[in-house]
């Protein structure tokens, strides 16, 4: 297994299902390799409380074990649309196992 040397974090542009942009932190190498757009320093709000963000579950093709959950910033991302089914992160190849859509929990008061 490769040694991870770059733990730097960036904010990615996450567009919710209504098209509103939020800046979500993610490891830089994951963001770049998974097709997410790095957000400029614009001060957009982060993830609203009680929201589960759109993400994919990846499994290691060498071991077959699911071990990564990656937030996908846009529904047009090739990983989300199915145009890309594998991604390389830290020298390992990961295959998309499943996609989980955005979930919002709203409490009525």
C-alpha distances in whole Angstrom, upper triangle without the diagonal:
4,7,9,12,15,16,19,21,24,26,26,30,30,33,34,36,39,38,38,35,33,31,27,25,21,18,19,16,16,20,20,18,19,23,24,27,27,30,32,34,36,36,36,36,33,32,35,35,35,33,30,28,28,24,22,19,16,14,11,12,10,11,14,14,15,14,15,18,19,23,25,27,30,31,31,27,26,23,26,29,27,27,23,21,17,16,13,11,9,8,7,11,13,16,19,20,23,25,27,30,32,34,36,38,41,44,47,50
4,6,9,12,13,17,19,22,24,24,28,29,32,33,36,39,37,37,34,32,29,26,23,20,16,17,13,14,18,18,16,18,21,22,25,24,28,30,31,34,34,34,34,31,31,34,35,35,33,30,28,28,24,22,20,17,16,13,15,13,14,17,17,17,15,15,19,19,22,24,26,29,30,30,26,25,23,26,29,27,27,23,21,18,15,12,10,6,6,8,11,14,17,20,22,25,26,28,30,32,34,36,38,41,44,48,50
4,6,9,11,14,17,20,23,24,27,28,32,33,36,39,37,36,33,31,28,25,22,18,15,15,13,15,18,18,17,19,22,23,25,24,27,28,29,33,33,33,33,30,30,33,34,34,32,30,28,28,25,23,22,19,18,16,18,16,17,20,19,19,16,16,19,19,22,24,26,29,31,31,27,27,25,27,30,29,29,25,24,20,17,14,11,7,9,11,14,16,20,22,24,26,27,29,31,32,34,36,38,41,43,47,49
4,6,7,11,13,16,19,20,24,25,28,30,33,35,34,33,30,27,24,21,18,15,11,12,10,11,15,15,14,16,19,20,21,20,23,25,26,29,29,29,29,26,27,30,30,31,29,27,25,25,22,21,20,18,18,16,18,17,18,20,19,19,15,15,17,17,19,21,23,26,28,28,25,25,23,25,28,27,27,23,23,19,16,13,10,6,9,11,14,15,19,21,23,25,25,27,29,29,31,33,35,38,40,44,46
4,6,9,12,15,19,20,24,25,29,31,34,36,34,33,30,27,24,22,18,15,12,11,10,13,15,15,15,18,20,20,21,20,22,24,24,28,28,29,29,26,27,31,31,32,31,29,27,27,24,24,23,21,21,19,22,21,22,24,23,22,19,18,20,19,21,23,24,27,30,30,26,26,25,27,30,29,29,26,25,22,18,15,12,9,11,14,17,19,22,24,26,28,28,29,31,31,33,35,37,39,42,45,47
4,6,9,12,15,17,20,22,26,28,31,33,31,30,26,24,20,18,15,12,8,8,7,10,12,12,13,16,17,17,18,16,18,20,20,24,24,25,25,23,24,28,29,30,28,26,24,24,22,22,22,20,21,20,22,22,23,25,23,22,19,17,18,17,19,20,21,24,27,27,23,24,23,25,28,28,27,24,24,21,17,15,11,9,12,15,17,18,22,23,25,26,26,27,28,28,31,32,34,37,39,43,44
4,6,10,13,15,19,20,24,26,29,31,29,28,24,22,18,16,12,10,6,7,8,10,12,13,14,16,18,17,17,15,17,19,19,22,22,23,23,20,21,25,25,26,25,23,22,22,20,20,20,19,20,20,23,23,23,24,23,21,18,15,16,15,17,19,20,23,26,26,23,24,22,24,28,27,28,24,24,22,18,16,12,11,14,16,18,19,22,22,24,25,25,25,27,26,28,29,31,34,36,39,41
4,7,10,13,16,18,22,24,28,29,27,26,22,19,16,14,10,9,6,6,8,10,11,12,14,15,17,15,15,12,14,15,16,19,19,20,20,18,20,23,24,26,24,23,21,22,20,21,22,21,23,22,25,26,26,27,25,23,20,17,18,16,16,18,18,22,25,25,22,24,22,24,27,28,28,25,25,23,19,17,14,13,17,18,20,20,23,24,26,26,25,26,26,26,28,29,31,33,35,39,40
4,7,9,13,15,19,21,24,26,24,22,18,16,12,10,6,6,4,5,8,9,9,11,13,14,15,13,13,10,11,13,13,16,16,16,17,14,16,20,21,23,21,20,18,19,18,19,20,20,22,22,25,26,27,27,25,23,19,16,16,14,14,15,15,19,22,23,20,22,21,22,25,26,26,24,24,22,19,18,14,15,18,19,21,20,23,22,25,24,23,23,23,22,24,25,27,29,32,35,37
4,6,10,12,16,18,22,23,21,19,15,13,9,8,6,6,6,6,9,10,8,10,13,13,13,11,10,7,8,9,10,13,13,13,14,12,14,18,20,22,20,19,17,18,17,19,20,21,23,24,27,28,29,29,27,24,21,18,17,14,13,14,13,16,20,20,18,20,19,20,23,25,25,23,24,22,19,18,16,16,20,21,22,21,23,23,25,24,23,22,22,21,23,24,26,28,31,34,35
4,7,9,12,15,18,20,17,15,12,9,5,5,4,6,8,8,12,11,9,11,14,14,13,10,9,6,5,8,8,10,10,10,11,9,11,15,17,19,17,17,14,15,15,18,20,21,24,25,28,30,30,29,28,25,22,18,16,13,11,12,10,14,17,18,16,19,19,19,22,24,24,22,24,23,20,20,18,19,22,23,23,22,24,22,24,23,21,21,20,18,20,21,23,25,28,31,32
4,6,10,12,16,17,15,13,10,8,6,5,6,7,9,9,12,10,7,10,12,11,10,6,5,4,5,9,10,11,12,10,12,10,11,15,18,19,16,16,12,13,13,15,18,19,22,24,26,28,29,28,26,23,21,17,15,12,9,9,7,10,14,14,13,16,15,15,18,20,21,19,21,20,17,18,17,19,22,22,22,20,21,20,22,21,18,18,17,16,19,20,22,24,27,30,32
4,6,10,13,14,11,10,6,6,5,7,9,10,13,13,15,13,10,12,15,13,11,7,6,6,5,9,11,10,11,9,10,10,11,14,17,19,16,16,12,12,13,16,19,20,24,26,28,31,31,30,28,25,23,20,17,14,10,9,6,8,12,12,12,15,15,15,17,20,20,19,21,21,19,21,19,22,24,25,24,22,23,21,23,21,18,18,16,15,18,18,21,23,26,29,31
4,6,10,11,9,8,6,5,6,6,10,11,14,14,16,14,11,14,16,13,12,8,8,10,9,12,14,13,13,10,10,9,9,12,15,16,12,12,9,9,11,14,17,19,23,25,27,30,30,29,27,23,22,18,15,12,8,7,4,6,9,11,11,15,14,13,16,18,19,19,20,21,19,21,20,23,25,25,24,22,22,19,21,19,16,15,13,11,14,15,18,19,23,26,28
4,7,8,5,5,4,6,9,10,13,15,18,18,20,18,14,17,18,15,14,11,11,12,11,14,16,14,14,11,11,11,10,12,15,16,13,13,10,10,12,15,19,21,25,27,29,32,33,31,29,26,25,21,18,15,11,9,6,6,8,10,11,15,15,13,15,18,19,20,21,22,21,24,23,26,28,28,26,24,23,21,22,20,16,15,12,10,13,14,17,19,22,24,27
4,5,5,5,7,8,11,11,15,16,20,21,22,19,17,19,21,18,16,14,14,16,15,17,19,17,16,13,12,11,9,10,13,14,10,11,8,8,12,15,19,21,25,28,30,33,33,31,29,25,25,21,18,15,12,10,8,8,9,12,13,17,16,14,16,19,21,21,22,24,23,25,25,28,30,29,28,25,24,21,22,19,15,13,10,8,10,10,14,15,19,21,23
4,6,8,10,11,14,15,18,19,23,24,25,22,20,22,23,19,18,16,17,19,18,21,22,20,20,16,15,15,13,13,16,15,12,12,10,9,13,16,19,22,26,29,31,34,34,31,30,26,26,23,19,17,14,12,10,9,8,12,14,17,17,13,15,18,20,21,22,24,24,27,27,30,32,31,29,26,25,21,22,19,15,13,9,7,10,10,14,15,19,20,23
4,6,9,11,15,16,20,21,25,26,27,25,22,24,25,22,20,18,18,20,18,21,22,19,19,15,15,15,14,13,16,16,13,14,13,13,16,19,23,26,29,32,34,38,37,35,33,30,29,26,23,20,17,15,13,11,11,14,16,20,20,17,18,21,23,24,26,28,27,30,30,33,35,34,32,29,28,25,26,22,19,17,13,11,12,12,15,15,19,20,23
4,6,10,13,15,18,20,23,23,25,23,20,21,23,20,18,15,15,17,15,17,19,17,17,13,13,14,13,14,17,18,15,16,13,13,16,19,23,25,29,32,33,37,37,35,33,30,29,26,22,20,16,14,11,9,10,12,14,18,19,16,17,20,22,23,25,26,26,28,28,31,33,32,31,28,27,24,26,23,19,18,14,12,14,14,18,18,22,23,26
4,7,10,13,16,18,22,22,24,22,19,21,23,21,19,16,15,16,13,15,16,14,13,10,10,11,11,11,15,16,14,15,13,14,17,20,24,26,30,32,34,37,38,36,34,30,29,26,22,20,16,14,11,11,13,15,16,20,20,18,20,23,24,25,26,28,27,29,28,31,33,33,32,29,29,26,27,24,21,19,16,13,15,14,17,17,20,22,24
4,7,9,13,15,19,19,21,19,16,18,21,18,16,13,12,12,10,12,13,11,11,7,8,9,10,11,15,17,14,15,12,13,16,19,22,24,28,30,33,36,36,34,32,29,27,24,21,18,14,13,9,10,12,14,15,19,19,17,19,22,23,23,25,26,24,26,25,28,30,30,29,27,27,24,26,24,20,19,16,14,16,15,18,19,22,24,26
4,6,10,12,16,17,19,18,15,17,20,18,16,13,12,11,9,11,12,10,9,6,5,5,6,9,12,14,12,13,11,12,15,18,21,23,27,29,32,34,34,33,31,27,25,22,19,16,12,12,9,11,14,16,16,20,19,18,20,23,24,24,25,26,24,25,24,26,29,29,28,26,26,24,25,23,20,18,16,13,15,14,17,18,21,23,25
4,7,10,13,13,16,15,12,15,18,16,15,11,10,9,7,9,9,9,8,6,6,5,7,11,14,16,14,14,12,14,15,18,21,22,26,28,30,33,33,32,30,26,24,20,18,15,12,12,9,12,15,17,16,20,19,18,21,24,25,24,25,25,22,23,21,23,27,27,27,25,26,23,25,23,20,19,18,15,17,17,19,21,23,26,28
4,7,10,12,14,13,10,14,16,14,14,11,11,9,9,12,12,12,11,9,9,6,7,10,13,14,12,12,10,12,12,15,18,19,23,24,27,29,29,28,26,23,20,17,14,12,9,10,8,12,15,17,16,19,18,17,20,22,23,22,23,22,20,21,19,21,24,24,24,22,23,21,22,21,18,17,16,14,16,16,18,20,23,26,28
4,7,9,12,11,9,13,15,14,14,11,11,9,10,12,12,14,12,12,11,8,9,13,15,16,15,14,12,14,14,16,18,19,22,23,26,28,28,27,25,22,19,16,14,11,10,12,11,15,18,19,17,20,19,19,22,24,24,23,23,22,19,20,17,18,22,22,22,21,22,21,23,22,19,19,18,17,18,19,21,23,26,29,30
4,6,9,7,6,10,12,11,12,9,11,9,11,14,14,16,16,15,15,12,12,16,17,18,16,15,12,13,12,14,15,16,18,19,22,24,24,24,22,19,16,13,11,9,8,10,10,14,17,18,16,18,16,17,20,21,22,20,20,19,16,16,13,14,18,18,19,17,19,18,20,19,18,17,18,17,19,20,22,25,28,31,33
4,6,5,6,9,10,11,12,11,12,10,13,15,16,18,18,18,18,15,16,20,21,22,20,18,16,16,14,15,16,16,18,18,21,22,23,23,21,19,15,12,12,10,11,13,13,17,20,20,17,19,17,18,22,22,23,20,20,18,15,14,11,11,15,16,17,16,18,18,20,21,20,20,21,20,22,24,26,29,31,35,36
4,5,5,6,9,10,11,10,10,8,11,13,15,18,18,18,19,17,18,22,23,25,22,21,18,18,16,17,18,17,20,20,22,23,24,25,23,21,18,15,15,12,12,13,13,17,20,20,17,18,17,19,22,22,22,19,20,18,14,13,11,11,14,16,17,17,19,19,22,22,21,22,22,22,25,26,28,31,34,37,39
4,5,5,6,8,10,10,12,11,14,16,18,21,22,21,22,20,21,24,26,27,24,22,19,19,16,16,17,15,17,17,19,20,21,22,21,19,16,13,14,12,13,14,15,17,20,20,16,17,15,18,21,21,20,17,18,15,11,10,7,8,11,12,13,14,16,17,20,21,20,21,23,23,26,28,30,33,36,39,41
4,6,5,6,8,8,11,11,14,17,19,21,21,21,21,18,18,22,23,24,21,19,16,15,13,12,13,12,14,14,17,19,20,19,18,16,14,10,10,8,9,10,12,15,17,17,14,14,13,15,18,18,18,15,15,13,9,9,6,8,11,12,12,11,14,14,17,17,16,18,19,19,22,24,27,30,33,36,38
4,6,5,6,5,7,7,10,14,16,18,18,17,18,16,16,20,22,23,20,18,15,14,12,13,15,14,17,18,20,22,23,22,21,19,17,13,12,9,9,9,9,12,15,15,11,13,12,14,17,17,17,15,16,14,11,11,10,12,15,15,15,14,16,15,18,18,17,18,18,18,21,23,26,28,32,35,37
4,6,6,6,7,8,12,14,17,19,20,20,21,19,20,24,26,26,23,22,18,17,15,15,17,16,18,18,20,22,24,23,23,21,19,15,15,12,12,11,12,14,16,15,12,13,12,15,17,17,17,14,16,14,10,10,9,11,13,15,15,14,16,16,20,20,19,20,21,21,24,26,29,32,35,38,40
4,6,8,10,11,15,18,20,23,24,23,24,22,22,25,27,27,24,22,19,17,14,14,15,13,15,15,16,18,20,20,20,18,16,13,14,11,12,11,13,14,16,15,12,11,10,13,16,15,14,11,12,10,7,7,7,9,11,11,11,11,13,13,17,18,17,19,20,21,24,27,30,33,36,39,42
4,6,9,11,14,18,20,22,23,21,22,20,19,23,24,24,21,19,15,13,11,10,12,11,14,15,16,19,20,19,19,16,15,12,11,8,9,8,10,11,13,12,8,9,7,10,12,12,12,9,11,9,7,8,8,12,13,13,12,11,11,11,14,15,14,15,16,18,21,24,27,29,33,36,39
4,7,9,12,16,19,20,21,20,21,19,19,23,25,25,22,20,16,14,13,12,15,14,17,18,19,22,24,23,22,20,19,15,14,11,11,8,9,9,11,10,6,7,8,10,12,13,12,10,12,12,9,11,12,15,16,16,15,14,14,13,17,17,15,17,17,18,21,24,27,30,33,36,39
4,6,9,13,15,17,18,16,17,16,16,19,22,22,19,17,14,12,11,13,15,15,19,20,22,24,26,24,24,21,19,16,14,10,9,7,6,8,11,10,7,10,10,11,13,15,15,13,15,15,12,14,13,16,18,18,17,16,17,15,18,18,15,16,16,16,19,21,25,27,30,33,36
4,6,9,12,13,15,14,16,15,16,19,22,23,20,19,16,15,15,16,19,19,23,24,25,28,29,28,27,24,23,19,17,13,12,10,7,9,12,11,10,12,13,14,16,18,17,16,18,18,16,17,16,19,21,21,21,20,20,19,22,21,19,19,18,18,21,23,26,28,31,34,36
4,7,9,11,13,12,15,14,15,19,22,23,21,20,17,17,16,18,21,21,24,25,27,29,30,29,28,25,23,20,18,14,13,12,10,12,15,15,13,16,16,17,19,21,21,19,21,20,17,18,17,18,21,22,22,21,22,21,24,23,21,21,21,20,23,24,27,28,32,34,36
4,6,8,9,9,12,12,14,17,20,22,20,20,17,17,18,20,23,23,27,28,30,32,33,32,31,28,26,22,20,16,14,13,10,12,16,16,15,18,19,19,21,23,23,22,24,24,21,22,20,22,24,25,25,24,25,24,27,25,23,22,21,20,22,23,26,27,30,32,34
4,6,8,9,13,13,16,19,22,25,23,23,20,21,21,24,26,27,30,31,33,35,36,36,34,31,29,25,24,20,18,17,14,16,20,19,18,21,22,22,25,27,26,25,28,27,24,24,23,24,27,28,28,28,29,28,30,29,27,26,25,23,26,26,28,29,32,35,36
4,6,8,11,12,16,18,21,24,23,23,21,22,23,26,28,29,32,33,35,37,38,38,36,33,30,27,25,22,19,19,16,18,22,22,21,25,25,25,27,30,30,28,30,30,27,27,25,26,29,30,31,30,31,30,32,31,28,28,26,24,26,26,28,29,31,34,35
4,6,9,11,15,17,20,23,22,23,20,22,23,26,29,30,34,35,37,39,40,39,37,34,32,28,26,23,20,19,16,18,21,22,22,25,26,25,27,30,30,29,31,31,28,29,27,29,32,33,33,32,33,31,33,32,29,28,26,23,25,24,27,27,29,32,32
4,6,9,12,14,17,20,19,21,19,21,23,26,28,30,33,35,37,40,40,39,37,34,31,28,25,22,19,20,16,19,22,23,23,26,26,26,28,31,31,30,32,32,29,30,28,29,32,33,33,32,33,31,33,31,28,27,25,22,23,22,24,24,27,29,29
4,7,10,12,15,18,16,18,16,18,20,23,26,28,31,33,36,38,38,37,35,32,30,26,23,20,17,17,14,16,19,20,20,24,24,23,25,28,29,28,30,30,28,29,27,29,32,32,32,30,31,29,30,28,25,24,21,19,20,19,21,21,24,26,27
4,7,8,11,14,13,15,14,17,19,22,25,27,31,33,35,38,38,36,34,30,28,25,22,20,16,17,14,16,19,21,21,25,24,23,26,28,30,29,30,30,28,29,27,29,32,32,32,30,31,28,30,27,24,22,20,17,18,16,18,18,20,23,24
4,6,9,12,11,12,11,14,16,19,22,24,27,29,32,35,34,33,30,27,25,21,18,16,13,14,12,15,18,20,20,23,22,21,24,26,28,27,28,28,26,27,24,26,30,29,29,27,28,25,27,25,22,19,18,15,15,14,16,17,19,22,23
4,6,9,7,9,8,11,13,17,19,22,25,28,31,33,32,31,28,25,23,20,16,15,12,13,12,14,17,19,19,22,21,19,22,25,27,26,26,26,25,26,24,26,29,29,28,26,26,23,24,22,19,16,15,11,12,11,13,14,17,20,21
4,6,6,9,10,13,16,19,22,25,28,30,33,36,35,33,31,27,25,22,19,18,15,16,15,17,18,22,22,25,24,21,24,27,29,28,29,29,28,30,28,30,33,32,32,29,29,26,26,24,21,18,15,12,11,9,10,11,13,16,17
4,6,9,11,14,17,20,22,25,28,31,34,36,35,33,30,26,25,22,19,18,16,18,17,19,21,24,24,27,25,23,26,29,31,30,30,30,29,31,28,30,34,32,32,29,29,27,26,24,21,18,16,13,11,9,9,10,11,15,16
4,7,10,13,15,19,20,23,26,29,32,34,33,31,28,24,23,21,18,18,15,18,17,19,20,24,24,27,25,22,25,27,30,29,29,29,29,30,28,30,33,32,31,28,28,25,24,22,19,16,14,11,9,6,6,8,10,13,15
4,6,9,12,15,17,21,24,27,30,32,31,29,26,23,22,19,15,15,12,14,14,16,16,20,20,23,21,19,22,24,26,26,26,26,26,28,26,28,31,30,29,26,25,22,22,19,16,13,11,7,6,5,6,9,12,15,17
4,7,9,12,14,17,20,23,26,29,27,25,23,19,18,16,12,12,10,12,13,14,15,18,18,20,18,16,19,21,24,23,22,23,22,24,23,26,28,26,25,22,22,19,18,15,13,9,8,6,5,6,8,12,15,18,21
4,6,10,12,15,19,22,25,27,27,24,22,18,17,14,11,10,7,8,9,11,12,15,14,17,15,13,16,18,20,20,20,20,20,22,20,23,26,24,23,20,20,16,17,14,11,8,7,5,7,8,11,14,18,21,23
4,7,10,13,17,20,22,25,25,23,21,17,17,14,10,9,6,6,8,9,9,12,11,14,12,9,12,14,17,16,16,18,17,20,19,22,24,23,21,18,17,14,14,11,8,6,4,4,8,10,14,17,20,23,26
4,7,10,13,16,19,22,21,19,17,14,13,10,7,5,4,5,8,10,10,13,11,13,10,8,12,13,16,14,14,14,14,17,16,19,21,19,18,14,13,10,11,9,6,5,7,8,11,14,16,20,23,26,29
4,6,10,13,15,18,18,16,14,11,11,8,6,5,7,7,11,12,12,14,11,12,8,8,11,11,14,12,11,11,11,14,14,17,19,16,15,11,10,7,7,6,4,6,9,11,13,17,19,23,26,29,32
4,7,10,13,16,15,12,11,7,8,6,5,7,9,10,14,16,15,17,15,15,11,11,14,13,16,14,11,11,12,14,13,16,18,15,13,9,8,6,5,5,6,8,11,14,16,19,21,25,28,31,34
4,7,9,12,12,10,9,6,6,5,6,8,11,12,16,17,17,18,15,14,11,12,15,13,15,12,9,8,9,11,11,14,14,11,9,6,5,5,5,7,9,11,15,17,19,23,25,28,31,35,37
4,6,9,8,6,5,4,6,7,9,11,15,16,20,21,21,22,19,17,14,15,18,15,17,14,11,9,10,11,11,14,14,10,9,5,5,7,6,9,12,15,18,20,22,26,28,31,34,37,40
4,5,6,5,6,6,7,8,12,13,17,18,22,23,23,24,20,19,16,18,20,18,19,15,12,10,10,10,10,12,11,7,6,5,7,9,10,13,16,18,21,24,26,29,31,35,37,41,44
4,6,5,8,9,11,12,15,16,20,20,24,25,24,24,21,19,16,19,20,17,18,15,11,9,10,10,12,13,12,8,6,6,6,10,10,14,17,20,23,26,28,32,34,37,40,43,46
4,6,8,11,12,14,17,19,22,23,27,28,28,28,25,23,20,22,24,21,22,18,15,12,13,12,13,14,12,8,8,9,10,13,14,18,20,23,27,29,31,34,36,40,43,46,49
4,5,9,10,13,16,18,22,23,27,29,28,29,26,24,21,23,25,22,23,20,17,14,15,14,15,15,14,11,10,10,11,14,13,17,20,22,26,28,30,33,35,38,41,44,47
4,7,9,12,15,17,20,22,25,27,26,27,24,22,19,20,22,19,21,18,15,13,14,15,15,17,16,12,11,9,9,11,10,14,17,19,23,26,27,31,32,36,38,42,45
4,6,9,12,15,19,20,24,26,25,27,24,22,19,20,23,20,22,19,16,14,15,15,15,16,16,13,12,10,10,12,10,13,16,18,21,24,25,28,30,33,36,39,42
4,6,9,12,15,17,21,22,22,24,21,20,16,17,20,18,20,17,14,13,14,14,14,16,16,13,12,9,9,9,8,10,13,14,18,20,21,25,26,30,32,36,38
4,7,10,14,16,20,22,22,24,21,20,17,18,21,19,21,18,16,14,13,14,12,13,15,12,12,9,11,11,10,12,14,15,18,20,21,24,25,29,31,35,38
4,6,10,12,16,18,19,20,17,17,14,15,18,17,19,16,14,12,11,12,10,12,14,12,11,8,10,10,10,11,12,13,16,17,19,22,24,27,30,33,36
4,7,10,13,15,16,18,15,16,13,13,17,16,18,16,14,13,12,14,12,15,17,15,14,11,11,10,10,10,10,10,13,14,15,18,20,24,26,30,32
4,6,10,12,13,15,12,13,10,11,15,15,16,14,13,12,11,12,11,14,16,15,14,11,12,10,11,11,10,10,12,13,15,18,20,24,27,30,33
4,6,9,11,13,11,13,11,10,14,15,17,15,15,15,13,15,14,17,19,18,17,14,15,12,14,12,10,10,10,10,13,15,18,21,24,27,30
4,6,7,9,7,10,8,7,11,12,14,13,13,14,13,15,15,18,20,19,17,15,15,12,14,12,9,10,10,10,13,16,19,22,25,28,31
4,7,9,7,11,10,9,12,15,16,15,16,17,16,18,17,20,22,22,21,18,18,16,18,16,13,13,11,11,14,16,19,21,25,28,30
4,5,5,9,10,8,10,13,14,14,16,17,16,19,19,23,24,24,22,20,19,16,18,16,13,13,11,11,15,16,20,22,26,28,31
4,5,8,9,6,7,10,12,13,15,17,17,20,21,24,26,24,22,20,18,15,17,14,11,11,9,10,14,16,20,22,26,28,31
4,6,8,7,6,10,10,11,14,16,16,19,20,24,25,24,22,20,18,16,18,16,13,15,13,14,18,20,24,26,30,32,35
4,5,5,6,9,9,9,11,13,13,16,17,20,21,20,18,16,15,13,16,14,12,14,13,14,18,21,24,27,30,33,36
4,5,5,6,5,5,8,10,11,14,16,20,20,19,16,15,13,11,14,14,12,15,15,17,21,24,27,30,33,36,39
4,6,5,6,5,6,8,8,12,14,17,18,16,14,11,10,8,11,10,9,12,13,15,19,22,25,28,32,34,38
4,6,8,8,9,11,12,16,17,20,21,20,17,14,12,9,11,10,7,10,10,12,16,19,22,25,29,31,34
4,6,8,9,12,14,18,19,23,23,22,19,16,14,11,13,12,10,12,12,15,18,21,25,27,31,33,37
4,5,6,10,12,16,18,22,22,20,16,14,11,9,11,10,10,13,14,17,20,24,27,30,33,36,39
4,7,10,11,15,18,21,21,19,16,15,12,11,14,14,13,16,17,20,23,26,30,33,36,39,42
4,6,8,11,14,18,17,16,12,11,9,8,12,13,13,16,17,20,23,27,30,33,36,39,42
4,7,11,13,17,16,14,10,9,6,5,9,10,11,15,17,20,23,26,29,33,36,39,42
4,7,10,13,12,10,7,5,4,6,9,12,13,16,19,21,24,28,31,34,37,40,43
4,6,10,10,8,6,5,7,8,12,14,14,17,19,21,24,28,30,34,37,40,43
4,7,6,5,4,6,9,11,14,17,17,20,22,24,27,30,33,36,39,42,45
4,5,5,7,7,11,12,15,17,18,20,22,23,26,29,31,34,37,41,43
4,6,8,10,14,16,18,21,21,23,25,27,29,32,34,37,40,43,46
4,7,10,13,16,19,21,22,25,27,29,31,34,36,40,43,46,48
4,6,10,13,15,18,20,22,25,27,29,32,35,38,41,44,47
4,7,10,13,16,17,20,23,25,28,31,34,37,40,43,46
4,7,9,12,14,17,20,22,24,28,30,34,37,40,43
4,6,9,12,15,18,21,23,27,29,33,36,39,42
4,6,8,11,14,17,20,23,26,29,32,35,39
4,7,10,14,17,19,22,25,28,31,34,37
4,7,10,13,15,19,21,25,28,31,34
4,7,10,12,16,19,22,25,28,31
4,7,9,12,15,18,22,24,28
4,6,10,13,16,19,22,25
4,7,10,13,17,19,22
4,7,10,13,16,19
4,6,10,13,16
4,7,10,13
4,6,9
4,6
4
